[in-house]
Amino acid sequence: MASITPLSQSQFTVSSKLQNHCFSIPFSRFTQSSNLTLKKSTKNQFSSIPFSRITRSSNLSLKKSTKNQFFPVPFSQSSKFSLKKSSRMVLVSATTSAHEKSKKMYPGEAKGFVEEMRFVAMKLHTKDQSKEGEKEPEGQPMAKWEPSVDGYLKFLVDSKLVYDTLEKIMEKAPFPEYAEFRNTGLERSEGLAKDLGWFREQGYAIPEPSTPGLSYARYLEELSEKDPQAFICHFYNTYFAHSAGGRMIGRKVAEKILDKKELEFYKWDGDLSQLLQSVREKLNKVAENWTREEKNHCLEETEKSFKFSGEILRLILS
């Protein structure tokens, strides 16, 4: 015969000496905080529970066929039910949904962080520079540029200062990850030195670095000591932009003022596509150790990189 403790104690204890006997306990009598404890003294004792009142949060994996149907459930010693309101299930569902939204993919993320940087950079191009560009053109389109040798020399001198600065930083490596980008094959300082030497041989005076180059070099030095994510953004945009749009600008200028002479600035030893791919892989590897916040911080520096490089580029027209 079974004995049941008063309901006010929110706990039930059922015991029986009969084998394979089922006890029907009206589940509607349970309060939300009730704990059910069934003790069995014989093998395979079952207790029946009205399944219609059990919420999804129960640990029972049973199927219900009709309303208020009772199912025999074997209980191990000291089994417990944890009951939850449906409103709590809604809360859990909402929380899960919010978590899923926070895990959304960033543009290009599936291909690696370099693709994220590329995506942001392309958006900052003007519409006449790239089909992915979103900026309105400022000033004359490049096809209508009228460069001068003096202006082009200023551009080359300031560019050399920037590349000298980047390459020295990589050698010094104030952060260990910078060392990954030594001797990548993308370095430009040596080629620029040869080009300036050639202009000197042609009788041109080589100017001193001007404000745009000096300002950018100083900024890079300071940034590299304290903010590796932002600095890597400048490294990427400087080298990769030159390998793409920079080459096109070089050809256009050479056609107008250099009788189509190709400068060393626009030549690389080896297959450029392979050199770029190798650096992409290194950049992706370094970024794997960054948090999402650090990656976003790197991406946010892109616009500043464009600002500095744009000021140097405009020297061609000075």
C-alpha positions as CSV (number, residue, x, y, z in Angstrom):
1,M,0.0,0.0,0.0
2,A,1.3,3.5,-0.9
3,S,1.8,6.4,1.5
4,I,1.8,10.0,0.3
5,T,3.1,13.0,2.2
6,P,0.9,16.1,2.5
7,L,0.8,18.3,-0.6
8,S,1.9,21.4,1.3
9,Q,5.4,20.0,1.6
10,S,5.7,20.0,-2.2
11,Q,7.3,16.6,-2.1
12,F,5.9,13.1,-2.6
13,T,7.3,9.8,-1.5
14,V,5.7,6.7,-2.8
15,S,6.8,3.2,-1.8
16,S,5.4,-0.2,-2.6
17,K,6.3,-3.8,-2.1
18,L,4.2,-5.0,-5.0
19,Q,6.0,-6.0,-8.2
20,N,5.1,-4.4,-11.5
21,H,2.5,-2.2,-9.9
22,C,1.6,1.2,-11.4
23,F,0.5,4.2,-9.3
24,S,-1.5,7.0,-10.9
25,I,-0.6,10.4,-9.6
26,P,-2.6,13.4,-10.9
27,F,0.1,15.7,-12.2
28,S,-2.3,18.7,-11.9
29,R,-1.8,18.6,-8.2
30,F,1.9,19.4,-8.5
31,T,3.0,23.0,-7.8
32,Q,5.7,24.5,-10.0
33,S,8.4,23.9,-7.5
34,S,7.4,20.4,-6.6
35,N,10.0,17.7,-6.6
36,L,8.9,14.1,-7.2
37,T,10.8,11.3,-5.5
38,L,9.7,7.7,-6.1
39,K,11.4,4.9,-4.2
40,K,11.1,1.4,-5.5
41,S,11.8,-1.7,-3.5
42,T,11.3,-4.2,-6.3
43,K,12.5,-4.5,-9.9
44,N,10.6,-2.9,-12.7
45,Q,8.2,-0.9,-10.5
46,F,6.4,1.8,-12.6
47,S,4.6,5.0,-11.7
48,S,2.0,6.4,-14.1
49,I,1.9,10.2,-14.7
50,P,-0.7,12.1,-16.8
51,F,1.5,13.0,-19.7
52,S,-0.7,15.9,-20.9
53,R,0.6,18.1,-18.2
54,I,4.3,17.5,-18.7
55,T,6.1,20.4,-20.5
56,R,8.8,20.0,-23.1
57,S,11.4,20.9,-20.5
58,S,10.9,17.5,-18.9
59,N,13.6,15.0,-19.4
60,L,11.1,12.3,-20.6
61,S,11.3,11.4,-24.3
62,L,7.8,10.0,-24.8
63,K,5.0,10.5,-27.4
64,K,1.5,11.3,-26.5
65,S,-1.4,9.8,-28.5
66,T,-4.5,11.0,-26.7
67,K,-5.4,13.6,-24.1
68,N,-4.8,12.7,-20.5
69,Q,-3.3,9.4,-21.4
70,F,-1.2,7.8,-18.7
71,F,2.2,6.3,-19.5
72,P,4.0,3.8,-17.2
73,V,7.5,5.3,-16.5
74,P,10.3,3.3,-14.8
75,F,11.9,5.3,-12.1
76,S,15.4,4.8,-10.7
77,Q,16.0,5.4,-7.1
78,S,15.7,9.1,-6.1
79,S,14.5,10.2,-9.6
80,K,13.5,13.9,-9.9
81,F,11.5,16.0,-12.3
82,S,12.5,19.6,-13.0
83,L,9.4,21.4,-14.2
84,K,9.5,24.7,-16.1
85,K,6.8,27.1,-17.3
86,S,6.2,27.5,-21.0
87,S,7.1,31.2,-20.6
88,R,10.6,30.2,-19.6
89,M,10.8,28.2,-22.8
90,V,10.0,31.3,-24.8
91,L,12.7,33.2,-23.0
92,V,15.2,30.5,-23.8
93,S,14.1,30.5,-27.4
94,A,14.5,34.3,-27.6
95,T,18.0,34.1,-26.1
96,T,19.0,31.4,-28.5
97,S,17.7,33.5,-31.4
98,A,19.7,36.6,-30.2
99,H,22.8,34.4,-29.9
100,E,22.4,33.1,-33.4
101,K,22.1,36.7,-34.7
102,S,25.3,37.7,-32.9
103,K,27.1,34.9,-34.8
104,K,26.3,36.3,-38.3
105,M,29.0,36.1,-40.8
106,Y,30.8,39.3,-41.9
107,P,31.2,40.0,-45.6
108,G,34.1,37.9,-46.8
109,E,34.6,36.2,-43.5
110,A,34.0,32.7,-44.9
111,K,37.1,33.1,-47.1
112,G,39.4,34.5,-44.4
113,F,40.1,37.9,-42.9
114,V,42.0,39.2,-45.9
115,E,38.8,38.9,-47.9
116,E,37.1,41.0,-45.2
117,M,39.8,43.7,-45.6
118,R,39.5,43.6,-49.3
119,F,35.7,44.0,-49.1
120,V,36.0,47.1,-46.9
121,A,38.7,48.6,-49.1
122,M,36.8,48.1,-52.3
123,K,33.8,49.9,-50.9
124,L,36.0,53.0,-50.3
125,H,37.0,53.1,-54.0
126,T,35.1,55.6,-56.2
127,K,32.5,54.3,-58.6
128,D,34.8,55.0,-61.6
129,Q,37.7,53.0,-60.1
130,S,35.8,49.8,-59.3
131,K,32.3,48.3,-59.8
132,E,32.4,47.6,-56.1
133,G,33.2,51.2,-55.2
134,E,30.6,53.4,-53.4
135,K,32.4,56.7,-53.3
136,E,31.6,59.5,-55.7
137,P,34.6,60.6,-57.8
138,E,36.5,63.7,-56.6
139,G,38.3,65.8,-59.1
140,Q,39.3,64.7,-62.6
141,P,39.1,61.0,-63.5
142,M,42.6,59.4,-63.9
143,A,42.1,59.2,-67.7
144,K,42.2,63.0,-67.8
145,W,45.2,63.5,-65.5
146,E,48.0,65.7,-66.6
147,P,51.0,64.6,-64.5
148,S,54.3,66.3,-64.5
149,V,57.8,64.8,-63.9
150,D,58.3,67.0,-60.9
151,G,55.0,65.9,-59.4
152,Y,55.8,62.3,-60.1
153,L,59.2,62.6,-58.5
154,K,57.5,63.9,-55.3
155,F,55.2,61.0,-55.4
156,L,58.0,58.5,-55.8
157,V,60.1,60.1,-53.0
158,D,57.3,60.1,-50.5
159,S,56.3,56.6,-51.5
160,K,59.9,55.4,-50.9
161,L,59.8,57.0,-47.4
162,V,56.6,55.1,-46.6
163,Y,58.0,51.7,-47.8
164,D,61.3,52.3,-46.0
165,T,59.3,52.9,-42.8
166,L,57.2,49.7,-43.3
167,E,60.1,47.5,-44.0
168,K,62.1,48.8,-41.1
169,I,59.2,48.2,-38.8
170,M,59.0,44.6,-40.0
171,E,62.7,44.1,-39.3
172,K,62.4,45.6,-35.8
173,A,59.2,43.7,-35.1
174,P,57.9,45.4,-31.9
175,F,55.2,42.8,-32.1
176,P,56.2,39.2,-32.9
177,E,53.6,38.8,-35.7
178,Y,55.3,41.5,-37.7
179,A,58.3,39.2,-38.3
180,E,55.9,37.0,-40.5
181,F,56.1,39.8,-43.1
182,R,59.8,40.1,-43.6
183,N,61.2,39.4,-47.1
184,T,57.8,38.6,-48.6
185,G,58.9,39.6,-52.1
186,L,56.5,42.6,-52.1
187,E,59.1,45.0,-50.7
188,R,59.4,48.2,-52.8
189,S,62.2,50.2,-51.3
190,E,65.0,48.8,-53.4
191,G,63.1,49.2,-56.7
192,L,62.2,52.8,-55.8
193,A,65.9,53.6,-55.0
194,K,66.8,52.4,-58.5
195,D,64.1,54.5,-60.1
196,L,65.2,57.6,-58.3
197,G,68.8,56.9,-59.4
198,W,67.6,56.6,-63.0
199,F,65.9,60.0,-62.8
200,R,69.0,61.5,-61.3
201,E,71.0,60.2,-64.3
202,Q,68.5,61.9,-66.6
203,G,69.4,65.2,-65.0
204,Y,66.4,65.6,-62.7
205,A,66.8,67.0,-59.1
206,I,65.5,64.6,-56.5
207,P,63.3,66.4,-54.0
208,E,63.2,65.9,-50.2
209,P,60.2,64.1,-48.7
210,S,57.2,66.3,-48.4
211,T,54.5,66.7,-45.8
212,P,52.2,63.8,-47.0
213,G,55.0,61.3,-46.8
214,L,56.5,62.6,-43.6
215,S,53.1,62.6,-41.9
216,Y,52.3,59.1,-42.9
217,A,55.7,57.6,-42.0
218,R,55.5,59.2,-38.6
219,Y,52.0,57.9,-38.1
220,L,53.0,54.3,-39.0
221,E,55.9,54.4,-36.6
222,E,53.7,55.4,-33.7
223,L,50.9,53.0,-34.6
224,S,53.2,50.0,-35.0
225,E,54.4,50.4,-31.4
226,K,50.9,50.3,-29.8
227,D,48.3,49.0,-32.1
228,P,49.2,45.9,-34.2
229,Q,45.7,45.4,-35.6
230,A,45.5,48.9,-37.0
231,F,49.1,48.8,-38.3
232,I,48.4,45.5,-40.2
233,C,45.5,47.3,-41.9
234,H,48.0,49.9,-43.3
235,F,50.5,47.2,-44.3
236,Y,47.8,45.3,-46.2
237,N,46.4,48.3,-48.0
238,T,49.7,49.8,-49.0
239,Y,51.2,46.7,-50.6
240,F,48.1,45.2,-52.1
241,A,46.8,48.5,-53.5
242,H,50.1,49.1,-55.2
243,S,50.0,45.6,-56.8
244,A,46.6,46.4,-58.3
245,G,45.5,50.0,-58.9
246,G,49.1,51.2,-58.3
247,R,50.3,49.4,-61.4
248,M,47.6,50.8,-63.5
249,I,48.5,54.3,-62.4
250,G,52.1,53.7,-63.2
251,R,51.3,52.6,-66.7
252,K,49.1,55.7,-67.3
253,V,51.8,58.1,-66.0
254,A,54.5,56.3,-68.0
255,E,52.5,56.7,-71.2
256,K,52.1,60.4,-70.6
257,I,55.5,61.5,-69.4
258,L,58.1,58.7,-69.6
259,D,57.6,57.4,-73.1
260,K,56.1,54.2,-71.6
261,K,59.2,53.3,-69.6
262,E,58.4,50.8,-66.9
263,L,59.9,51.7,-63.6
264,E,61.3,49.1,-61.1
265,F,58.6,50.3,-58.7
266,Y,56.2,48.2,-60.8
267,K,58.3,45.1,-61.1
268,W,58.5,42.1,-58.9
269,D,60.9,39.1,-58.8
270,G,58.8,36.0,-59.3
271,D,55.1,35.4,-59.8
272,L,53.3,38.3,-58.3
273,S,50.1,36.3,-57.8
274,Q,52.0,33.7,-55.8
275,L,53.7,36.4,-53.7
276,L,50.4,37.9,-52.9
277,Q,48.8,34.6,-52.0
278,S,51.6,33.8,-49.7
279,V,51.1,37.1,-47.8
280,R,47.3,36.5,-47.7
281,E,47.8,33.2,-46.0
282,K,50.2,34.8,-43.4
283,L,47.7,37.6,-42.8
284,N,44.9,35.1,-42.3
285,K,47.0,33.1,-39.9
286,V,47.9,36.1,-37.8
287,A,44.2,37.3,-37.7
288,E,43.1,33.8,-36.4
289,N,44.4,34.9,-33.0
290,W,42.4,38.1,-33.0
291,T,39.0,38.6,-31.3
292,R,36.1,39.8,-33.4
293,E,36.5,43.2,-31.8
294,E,40.2,43.3,-32.8
295,K,39.3,42.4,-36.4
296,N,36.7,45.1,-36.5
297,H,39.2,47.6,-35.2
298,C,41.6,46.6,-38.0
299,L,38.8,47.1,-40.6
300,E,37.9,50.5,-39.2
301,E,41.4,51.7,-39.9
302,T,40.9,51.2,-43.6
303,E,39.5,54.7,-44.3
304,K,42.5,56.4,-42.6
305,S,44.8,54.3,-44.7
306,F,43.1,55.5,-47.8
307,K,43.3,59.1,-46.6
308,F,47.1,59.0,-46.2
309,S,47.8,57.2,-49.4
310,G,45.5,59.5,-51.3
311,E,47.4,62.5,-50.2
312,I,50.6,61.0,-51.5
313,L,49.0,60.0,-54.8
314,R,47.8,63.5,-55.5
315,L,51.4,64.7,-55.5
316,I,51.5,63.4,-59.1
317,L,49.4,66.3,-60.1
318,S,51.3,68.9,-58.2
